[in-house]
């Protein structure tokens, strides 16, 4: 029903002061249909972005779209816990989070589940596949310290594409890691940090490949949903043609390079301490 989606998108733009009119972002809602692979980015602690993204997804589901929902916030090892929780308490989002988020679900964890619980609730309400999409922190640390072979056997590494990563993509990830860490990390650590990021993107891409039949939404940080060096760069051409990547960018942030996203939505910056100052304090304290 493209006509209906287009009308909703125009109505949304009329009241949304946060959307960039100088980009195709105001039409991206029309892409949430059929077998599309929609990659929705975020700055993890930005409440405005979560609200806008959730409202768009709610409208698409209310209009009949039935994709799978893949979430960075759940580690791949916990898929069995997600499935078990749904069998035990089919509509209880808090129970599922408590069972499947592991140590990340408790107070003081890295994720603010106030932001992510509504997506779990949507999956349960509409009986959508809910997919654990991320490499665990422990596995990412092993990849960082010891390489891909410390986590992935030869067959899995080949299947994921980790045995033949183009040099240009490795260099691009190292560059992004350097920027993302305020040009403060020791240069000899950049390859290992990029290696962990590449492994996470490869794992997320595998989840999308395995569940892309009827459409899928990936909820993940902006770095993961970039077309040029993120999850999409690990997908085969037949799936890549179905990808639409939306970056949720904070105003006054670094402008993403051309081709990073198909559309962007710009919001105010969330109140927070300067992350570069905080990072340099930690590094200095070592």
SULWO-V520768 format. One record per helix or strand of 2 or more residues. SS is the DSSP state (H for helix, E for strand). FROM is the first residue (numbers start at 1). TO is the last residue. If there is no record, write none. Layout:
ss=[SS	SS]
from=[FROM	FROM]
to=[TO	TO]
This chain:
ss=[H	H	E	H	E	H	H	H	H	E	H	H	H	H	H	E	H	H	H	E	E	H]
from=[2	24	37	47	68	76	93	102	113	130	137	148	154	167	187	216	222	231	237	243	263	275]
to=[15	31	40	62	75	88	100	105	125	134	146	150	160	180	210	219	225	234	240	250	267	285]
